[in-house]
Amino acid sequence: MTLNPQDFLGRWQVSRVIEDALTYKTATFSGRAEISDQGDCWLYAEAGHLQMQGAKPMVAERRYLWRAQECSVDIFFEDGRFFHRLELQATTQAAHWCDPDQYDVAYDFSDWPRWRSTWFVAGPKKKYVLKTQYSLAQ
């Protein structure tokens, strides 16, 4: 399986489950993401509804900047700080240290154009798993 960075451009349906090991609570997110060409970079813009256990649903959004390479994508926070590199392989992993927290991700593209990311987050006040599924938006 060979992925091309341009394969990510377009609209995606996003479904996410967040399992917090410290509070034993689960949250869900349902929404859409669009990855669009902005000239010198791509914009990943996600919006949807976050439902946290025991709370009212709320609107949630996130944005990242993507810089495509031949066989990878460098992902940056919206303010330009480097986040991690996404290697374009059937399965791949990356990590990000944000003192004092560690963020580790596993990507799975083996069922393309459906794909998954699983984040493992650990720190003095954090311990959760964030599982996201992406599929082409209709």
C-alpha positions in Angstrom: 0.0 0.0 0.0 1.4 3.4 -1.0 -0.1 6.5 0.3 0.5 9.9 -1.3 0.2 13.1 0.9 -2.4 14.4 -1.5 -4.6 11.4 -0.6 -5.5 13.3 2.6 -6.9 16.4 0.9 -10.6 16.7 1.2 -13.4 16.2 3.8 -13.4 13.5 6.5 -16.0 12.2 8.9 -14.4 12.0 12.4 -15.5 9.8 15.3 -13.5 9.8 18.5 -13.6 8.1 21.9 -11.5 9.4 24.8 -11.0 7.1 27.8 -9.6 8.8 30.9 -7.8 6.3 33.2 -7.6 8.8 36.1 -11.3 9.7 36.2 -12.7 6.5 34.7 -14.8 8.7 32.4 -15.4 8.4 28.7 -16.0 11.2 26.2 -17.0 11.1 22.6 -16.5 13.4 19.7 -18.4 13.4 16.4 -17.7 15.8 13.6 -15.9 16.6 10.4 -12.4 17.5 9.3 -11.2 19.2 6.2 -7.7 19.2 4.9 -7.3 22.0 2.4 -4.4 23.3 0.4 -3.4 26.8 1.6 -0.5 27.4 -0.7 2.6 27.0 1.4 1.0 24.5 3.7 -2.3 22.6 4.2 -4.8 23.4 6.9 -6.4 20.6 8.9 -9.6 22.1 10.4 -11.8 19.9 12.6 -15.2 20.8 14.2 -17.9 18.8 15.8 -19.6 18.0 19.1 -17.8 16.8 22.2 -19.9 14.9 24.8 -18.1 14.5 28.1 -19.6 12.1 30.6 -21.8 14.0 33.0 -21.7 17.3 31.1 -23.7 19.0 28.3 -22.5 18.6 24.8 -20.2 21.3 23.5 -18.7 22.5 20.2 -15.1 21.5 19.8 -12.6 22.6 17.2 -8.9 22.1 16.4 -6.6 23.2 13.7 -3.2 22.0 12.5 -0.8 23.0 9.7 0.4 20.2 7.5 3.6 20.4 5.4 3.7 17.6 2.9 6.9 15.9 2.0 7.4 13.1 -0.6 6.7 10.2 1.9 5.6 12.0 5.0 3.7 14.9 6.4 5.1 17.3 9.1 2.3 18.4 11.4 2.5 21.7 13.3 0.3 23.3 15.8 -1.7 26.3 14.4 0.9 28.7 16.0 3.7 27.0 13.9 5.3 24.9 16.6 6.3 21.4 15.4 4.0 18.6 16.6 5.1 15.4 14.9 5.9 13.7 11.6 3.4 11.4 10.0 5.2 8.7 7.9 3.1 7.4 5.1 3.2 3.7 5.7 0.4 1.2 6.4 1.1 1.5 10.1 3.4 4.0 11.8 4.1 5.7 15.1 5.2 9.1 16.3 5.8 10.9 19.6 5.6 14.4 21.0 7.0 15.6 24.4 5.1 18.6 25.9 6.7 19.0 29.3 5.7 17.3 31.5 3.4 15.1 29.3 4.2 12.4 26.8 2.0 12.0 23.7 2.5 8.8 21.6 0.4 8.0 18.5 -0.1 4.9 16.4 -1.6 5.4 12.9 -3.2 2.7 10.9 -3.9 3.2 7.2 -4.3 -0.4 6.3 -8.1 0.0 5.5 -7.7 3.1 3.4 -9.6 5.3 2.8 -10.7 4.6 6.4 -7.9 5.2 8.8 -7.3 5.4 12.6 -5.1 7.2 15.1 -4.7 6.1 18.7 -3.0 8.6 21.1 -1.6 7.5 24.4 -1.2 10.4 26.7 0.6 10.2 30.1 1.8 12.8 32.6 1.6 13.7 36.2 -2.1 14.9 35.8 -3.0 13.0 32.6 -3.5 9.5 31.6 -5.9 8.8 28.7 -6.3 7.1 25.4 -7.8 9.0 22.4 -9.0 6.7 19.6 -10.1 8.4 16.3 -11.6 6.9 13.2 -11.6 8.8 9.9 -13.7 8.0 6.8 -14.4 10.0 3.6 -17.3 12.4 4.2 -20.3 11.8 2.0 
